[in-house]
């Protein structure tokens, strides 16, 4: 081992995420003096098979566990051995779901090490993680109308999303932001007696039906697309598990069984041209996902989030059952960079597209931006406005400039 890559010190601190709740930030310093820092995000809408973010759900308990069991164990470890480091974290934790240490702790440490080594090597993180193959920036896709667990009095669906094919990344994120603004303007004109607010991810929270939200999204995106002469892509994250109970999907206006839910999704795609469809069925219904994927085919990207939770084994099941043609990627769903890379590899080998994503409780850490290039992600999902969201998107503006695109 080259001694300059040995881990000299590690540190963990409590910070606040965008919801004002505790999360953790890790610092790793190598013997050379190179340093990596990573702050882990937290999700509100979480899949049942995700790793646990904190010990007993408490960030302070995770910090105590780190001080007692982790800090000294990481000293002098070879930083170039990312896989071995991530396995060591898993071994110290000793559980299947990181419930002893907390997946946010392992995520922060895992990414911090990769940043430290990349800094010592003098290369961007996306090159260190992704290698030297040709890289293409993802398209930004952002939440413009929010509901579910992300917004009080919002729609049943958790997110309505927009993307576009502008020629530069800066123009693309500006176009998404303009759609967000237009939706706010039109909502105040159309819905005089309706509650209008802002959700966790800075999307508009409107107390209207999902159908009215779809129409508002489509009309606003069409107007902005025509003004800027770009093609728009519409999407939604139903987060169906969040309103699934006793075999039915409970909407504000009615309840739908599995067959009715499938038809509702198919009709929404047909009537509004949705290209991005995330979690249209609850998190155990591989069969329902497969039925939607079969009937929509190549007309849309059917994406599993709660269905897969960045877990390679669950993705393999989805591939076997032809459940989807896309997978959402969130590092702290699985806990380490190595396991995330394995999930992406399994999906990519099966020709599934991957979409790297923020969480609803975010920090200003931008690590998903370089990872979107390393993973060759089709989209990066990171909101449309808000400092913690734009931290990722603005970093991709810088990276595009660096790549000379």
Wavefront OBJ file of the C-alpha trace (Angstrom):
o trace
v 0.000 0.000 0.000
v 1.219 3.470 -0.848
v 1.411 5.091 2.611
v 0.004 8.405 1.445
v -3.389 6.728 0.817
v -3.671 5.320 4.344
v -6.514 6.795 6.385
v -5.052 9.121 8.994
v -8.210 10.349 10.712
v -11.964 10.193 10.335
v -14.603 12.408 11.898
v -18.369 12.541 12.122
v -20.557 15.465 13.119
v -24.227 16.302 13.346
v -25.585 18.896 10.904
v -29.094 19.892 9.834
v -30.740 18.858 6.569
v -33.156 20.959 4.521
v -36.048 20.032 6.826
v -34.143 21.232 9.870
v -33.577 17.683 11.130
v -30.312 16.064 12.194
v -28.204 14.200 9.697
v -24.470 13.460 9.657
v -21.416 14.754 7.840
v -18.225 12.698 7.637
v -14.638 13.856 7.107
v -11.808 11.536 6.128
v -8.170 12.637 5.925
v -5.441 10.561 4.338
v -1.804 10.489 5.477
v -0.993 12.727 2.514
v -3.282 15.421 3.916
v -5.934 14.975 1.213
v -9.421 15.276 2.628
v -12.935 14.213 1.669
v -16.178 15.467 3.204
v -19.690 14.130 2.658
v -23.063 14.991 4.186
v -25.777 12.349 3.941
v -29.366 13.220 2.985
v -32.518 11.739 4.516
v -35.750 10.593 2.924
v -39.331 10.944 4.134
v -40.820 8.547 1.588
v -38.757 5.430 2.240
v -39.050 1.884 0.966
v -39.477 -0.979 3.395
v -36.279 -2.631 2.171
v -34.064 0.447 2.559
v -31.306 0.348 5.136
v -32.073 2.198 8.370
v -30.752 5.778 8.246
v -29.820 5.958 11.942
v -29.463 3.718 14.970
v -32.914 3.538 16.579
v -33.928 6.341 14.225
v -31.712 8.777 16.139
v -28.735 10.550 14.577
v -27.151 11.120 18.000
v -27.257 7.389 18.714
v -25.472 6.764 15.421
v -22.831 9.334 16.348
v -22.263 7.545 19.654
v -21.940 4.200 17.852
v -19.365 5.708 15.510
v -17.284 7.032 18.428
v -17.409 3.681 20.253
v -17.010 1.245 17.381
v -15.992 2.851 14.107
v -13.496 5.697 14.443
v -10.465 3.679 15.591
v -11.285 0.743 13.304
v -10.803 2.860 10.196
v -7.336 4.193 10.996
v -4.541 3.162 8.619
v -6.955 1.450 6.218
v -5.890 1.567 2.558
v -8.043 4.295 1.028
v -7.529 2.908 -2.473
v -9.494 -0.186 -1.454
v -13.000 1.309 -1.622
v -14.679 -2.098 -1.772
v -12.735 -3.349 1.241
v -13.563 -0.173 3.153
v -17.272 -0.545 2.462
v -17.136 -4.197 3.503
v -15.399 -3.152 6.719
v -18.232 -0.725 7.476
v -20.742 -3.523 6.910
v -18.738 -5.856 9.151
v -18.482 -3.318 11.987
v -22.219 -2.705 11.791
v -22.973 -6.424 11.875
v -26.586 -6.196 10.627
v -28.253 -6.644 7.250
v -29.823 -3.181 7.206
v -27.190 -0.982 8.879
v -29.477 -0.665 11.882
v -26.536 -0.594 14.329
v -24.483 2.145 12.671
v -27.070 3.775 10.437
v -27.018 3.877 6.648
v -26.511 7.631 6.670
v -23.268 7.162 8.607
v -21.983 4.481 6.234
v -23.018 6.558 3.211
v -21.241 9.669 4.484
v -18.066 7.723 5.298
v -18.081 5.760 2.044
v -18.489 8.828 -0.174
v -16.048 10.872 1.943
v -13.334 8.266 1.331
v -13.906 8.314 -2.424
v -13.648 12.112 -2.397
v -10.417 12.033 -0.367
v -8.769 9.537 -2.714
v -9.951 11.422 -5.805
v -8.484 14.604 -4.333
v -5.159 12.891 -3.666
v -5.097 11.512 -7.206
v -5.883 14.966 -8.552
v -8.891 13.850 -10.528
v -12.611 14.673 -10.467
v -14.806 12.313 -8.472
v -16.709 11.274 -11.602
v -13.459 10.093 -13.214
v -12.307 8.247 -10.110
v -15.620 6.403 -9.711
v -16.527 6.053 -13.374
v -13.207 5.488 -15.101
v -12.026 7.032 -18.333
v -14.871 6.047 -20.662
v -16.802 8.707 -22.569
v -19.212 10.513 -20.279
v -22.513 12.184 -21.084
v -24.390 14.524 -18.784
v -27.822 13.383 -17.620
v -30.951 15.416 -18.212
v -32.244 17.242 -15.138
v -35.705 16.171 -14.003
v -37.349 18.141 -11.217
v -40.379 18.206 -8.988
v -42.739 21.120 -9.783
v -45.960 19.971 -8.066
v -45.661 17.971 -4.861
v -47.901 15.921 -2.617
v -47.862 12.670 -0.705
v -45.372 12.665 2.161
v -43.577 15.716 0.763
v -46.379 18.265 1.125
v -49.317 18.973 3.421
v -52.672 19.164 1.591
v -51.030 18.273 -1.710
v -51.926 15.773 -4.399
v -52.143 12.033 -3.790
v -49.211 11.442 -6.134
v -45.998 12.520 -4.468
v -44.353 14.364 -7.352
v -45.136 15.787 -10.765
v -41.919 16.276 -12.705
v -40.543 18.051 -15.740
v -37.462 17.771 -17.937
v -36.410 18.991 -21.374
v -33.819 18.603 -24.111
v -32.149 22.015 -24.055
v -28.726 22.125 -25.673
v -26.854 23.002 -22.465
v -27.336 21.868 -18.894
v -27.685 25.464 -17.686
v -30.469 26.114 -20.180
v -32.133 22.860 -19.180
v -32.275 23.681 -15.468
v -33.423 27.218 -16.261
v -36.238 25.808 -18.416
v -37.348 23.520 -15.590
v -37.305 26.474 -13.196
v -39.429 28.491 -15.631
v -42.020 25.704 -15.684
v -42.058 25.787 -11.882
v -42.651 29.555 -11.976
v -45.363 29.284 -14.638
v -47.196 26.644 -12.607
v -47.213 28.971 -9.609
v -48.577 31.840 -11.700
v -51.292 29.735 -13.310
v -52.249 28.066 -10.021
v -52.901 31.427 -8.375
v -55.049 32.426 -11.359
v -57.015 29.169 -11.632
v -57.474 28.067 -8.033
v -58.756 31.088 -6.105
v -60.138 29.094 -3.179
v -57.450 26.398 -3.030
v -54.582 26.070 -0.563
v -51.302 26.799 -2.355
v -47.974 26.272 -0.622
v -44.445 24.870 -1.020
v -43.418 21.314 -0.091
v -40.195 19.749 1.178
v -38.537 19.859 -2.247
v -39.737 23.402 -3.076
v -42.432 22.122 -5.443
v -45.891 23.712 -5.402
v -48.255 21.997 -2.960
v -51.765 22.354 -4.366
v -54.922 21.053 -2.728
v -56.341 19.810 -6.046
v -57.015 16.437 -7.654
v -54.209 14.594 -9.388
v -56.028 15.069 -12.705
v -56.042 18.863 -12.314
v -52.361 18.762 -11.383
v -51.631 16.754 -14.541
v -53.472 19.295 -16.691
v -51.679 22.206 -15.037
v -48.304 20.516 -15.533
v -49.015 19.711 -19.171
v -50.285 23.208 -20.014
v -47.414 24.995 -18.243
v -44.724 22.769 -19.768
v -46.244 23.181 -23.232
v -46.190 26.975 -22.928
v -42.572 27.104 -21.760
v -41.504 24.521 -24.346
v -43.019 26.569 -27.161
v -41.475 29.787 -25.863
v -37.994 28.253 -25.632
v -38.414 25.941 -28.636
v -37.400 22.793 -26.759
v -38.967 19.392 -26.290
v -40.434 18.851 -22.827
v -40.668 15.593 -20.890
v -43.375 15.115 -18.261
v -43.210 12.706 -15.365
v -44.592 11.716 -12.016
v -43.629 9.760 -8.934
v -46.818 8.197 -7.655
v -45.057 6.777 -4.560
v -47.965 4.359 -4.540
v -46.969 2.552 -1.362
v -47.714 5.737 0.594
v -51.443 5.542 -0.196
v -51.840 1.755 -0.478
v -53.856 0.058 2.250
v -55.526 -3.351 2.545
v -55.190 -4.133 -1.160
v -56.417 -0.787 -2.455
v -54.984 2.575 -3.499
v -56.782 5.264 -1.512
v -57.156 8.502 -3.468
v -58.895 11.629 -2.242
v -61.919 10.977 -4.415
v -62.068 7.165 -4.596
v -60.373 3.843 -3.928
v -58.811 1.726 -6.701
v -57.868 -1.954 -6.676
v -54.813 -3.323 -8.488
v -56.458 -3.556 -11.900
v -57.998 -0.103 -11.600
v -54.661 1.368 -10.526
v -52.926 -0.154 -13.534
v -55.577 1.265 -15.856
v -55.378 4.670 -14.172
v -51.620 4.787 -14.812
v -52.044 3.660 -18.415
v -54.713 6.294 -19.022
v -52.575 9.028 -17.441
v -49.664 8.147 -19.703
v -51.869 8.059 -22.805
v -53.775 11.264 -22.056
v -50.847 13.429 -20.948
v -47.835 11.846 -22.644
v -45.881 11.094 -19.468
v -42.394 9.844 -20.252
v -41.174 9.278 -16.677
v -43.348 7.083 -14.423
v -41.975 6.226 -10.986
v -43.452 3.762 -8.484
v -46.865 3.428 -10.148
v -47.624 0.380 -7.968
v -46.865 -0.424 -4.336
v -43.412 -1.684 -3.417
v -44.082 -5.447 -3.482
v -46.150 -5.590 -6.676
v -43.596 -6.723 -9.254
v -46.456 -8.201 -11.290
v -48.333 -4.890 -11.486
v -45.154 -3.086 -12.528
v -44.572 -5.727 -15.214
v -48.083 -5.283 -16.596
v -47.597 -1.532 -16.942
v -44.146 -1.947 -18.499
v -45.476 -4.500 -20.969
v -48.348 -2.287 -22.117
v -46.444 0.992 -22.310
v -43.299 -0.484 -23.815
v -40.788 2.071 -25.089
v -43.148 5.036 -24.816
v -42.107 5.756 -21.230
v -39.461 5.034 -18.627
v -41.059 2.947 -15.876
v -38.858 3.494 -12.815
v -38.700 1.492 -9.604
v -37.697 3.295 -6.411
v -39.390 1.716 -3.392
v -39.602 -1.427 -5.525
v -35.793 -1.744 -5.665
v -34.263 0.533 -2.988
v -30.912 0.455 -4.846
v -30.629 -3.232 -3.929
v -28.948 -5.428 -6.546
v -30.897 -8.541 -5.542
v -34.238 -6.777 -5.888
v -33.134 -5.359 -9.238
v -32.281 -8.888 -10.404
v -35.820 -9.962 -9.471
v -37.199 -7.005 -11.412
v -35.123 -7.975 -14.444
v -36.355 -11.576 -14.252
v -39.984 -10.440 -14.057
v -39.553 -7.609 -16.604
v -40.986 -5.282 -13.995
v -39.489 -2.021 -15.275
v -37.058 -0.485 -17.719
v -35.612 1.980 -15.213
v -34.296 2.115 -11.650
v -33.878 5.010 -9.219
v -30.504 5.195 -7.489
v -30.006 6.611 -3.981
v -26.754 5.784 -2.203
v -28.164 5.946 1.312
v -30.908 3.466 0.451
v -28.244 0.747 0.432
v -25.490 2.374 2.516
v -22.211 2.315 0.571
v -20.752 3.391 -2.749
v -19.714 -0.194 -3.553
v -23.231 -1.594 -3.139
v -24.640 1.315 -5.145
v -22.191 0.626 -7.955
v -23.227 -3.041 -7.929
v -26.897 -2.041 -8.256
v -26.077 0.209 -11.212
v -23.952 -2.509 -12.839
v -26.713 -5.117 -12.585
v -29.267 -2.705 -14.046
v -26.975 -1.526 -16.846
v -26.086 -5.052 -17.949
v -29.820 -5.694 -18.365
v -30.229 -2.490 -20.436
v -32.182 -0.770 -17.669
v -31.690 2.989 -17.466
v -30.737 4.471 -14.119
v -31.818 7.770 -12.592
v -29.765 9.168 -9.711
v -31.810 11.000 -7.117
v -31.731 13.431 -4.237
v -33.776 12.882 -1.062
v -36.496 15.094 0.358
v -34.325 15.983 3.364
v -31.227 17.263 1.559
v -27.921 18.927 2.297
v -25.799 21.140 0.075
v -23.449 18.230 -0.654
v -23.324 17.723 -4.430
v -21.976 14.150 -4.592
v -24.862 12.868 -6.732
v -23.760 15.255 -9.510
v -20.432 13.538 -10.278
v -21.984 10.131 -9.588
v -24.580 10.817 -12.297
v -21.726 10.880 -14.826
v -19.908 7.934 -13.283
v -23.123 5.874 -13.434
v -24.098 7.165 -16.911
v -27.487 8.164 -15.485
v -30.258 9.095 -17.928
v -31.689 11.693 -15.547
v -30.599 13.405 -12.359
v -33.589 14.036 -10.112
v -32.903 17.042 -7.917
v -35.833 19.448 -7.807
v -36.046 22.669 -9.806
v -35.393 25.403 -7.227
v -33.928 25.628 -3.720
v -30.284 25.923 -2.725
v -29.825 22.325 -1.632
v -31.319 21.122 -4.951
v -29.432 23.578 -7.149
v -26.138 22.670 -5.441
v -26.212 19.435 -7.443
v -27.488 20.989 -10.668
v -25.081 23.928 -10.669
v -22.193 21.512 -10.143
v -23.186 19.790 -13.385
v -23.066 23.171 -15.115
v -19.437 23.414 -13.946
v -18.709 19.838 -14.986
v -20.134 20.441 -18.468
v -17.786 23.392 -18.821
v -14.894 21.245 -17.575
v -15.700 18.520 -20.093
v -15.822 21.097 -22.874
v -19.290 20.064 -24.043
l 1 2 3 4 5 6 7 8 9 10 11 12 13 14 15 16 17 18 19 20 21 22 23 24 25 26 27 28 29 30 31 32 33 34 35 36 37 38 39 40 41 42 43 44 45 46 47 48 49 50 51 52 53 54 55 56 57 58 59 60 61 62 63 64 65 66 67 68 69 70 71 72 73 74 75 76 77 78 79 80 81 82 83 84 85 86 87 88 89 90 91 92 93 94 95 96 97 98 99 100 101 102 103 104 105 106 107 108 109 110 111 112 113 114 115 116 117 118 119 120 121 122 123 124 125 126 127 128 129 130 131 132 133 134 135 136 137 138 139 140 141 142 143 144 145 146 147 148 149 150 151 152 153 154 155 156 157 158 159 160 161 162 163 164 165 166 167 168 169 170 171 172 173 174 175 176 177 178 179 180 181 182 183 184 185 186 187 188 189 190 191 192 193 194 195 196 197 198 199 200 201 202 203 204 205 206 207 208 209 210 211 212 213 214 215 216 217 218 219 220 221 222 223 224 225 226 227 228 229 230 231 232 233 234 235 236 237 238 239 240 241 242 243 244 245 246 247 248 249 250 251 252 253 254 255 256 257 258 259 260 261 262 263 264 265 266 267 268 269 270 271 272 273 274 275 276 277 278 279 280 281 282 283 284 285 286 287 288 289 290 291 292 293 294 295 296 297 298 299 300 301 302 303 304 305 306 307 308 309 310 311 312 313 314 315 316 317 318 319 320 321 322 323 324 325 326 327 328 329 330 331 332 333 334 335 336 337 338 339 340 341 342 343 344 345 346 347 348 349 350 351 352 353 354 355 356 357 358 359 360 361 362 363 364 365 366 367 368 369 370 371 372 373 374 375 376 377 378 379 380 381 382 383 384 385 386 387 388 389 390 391 392 393 394 395 396 397 398 399 400 401 402 403 404 405
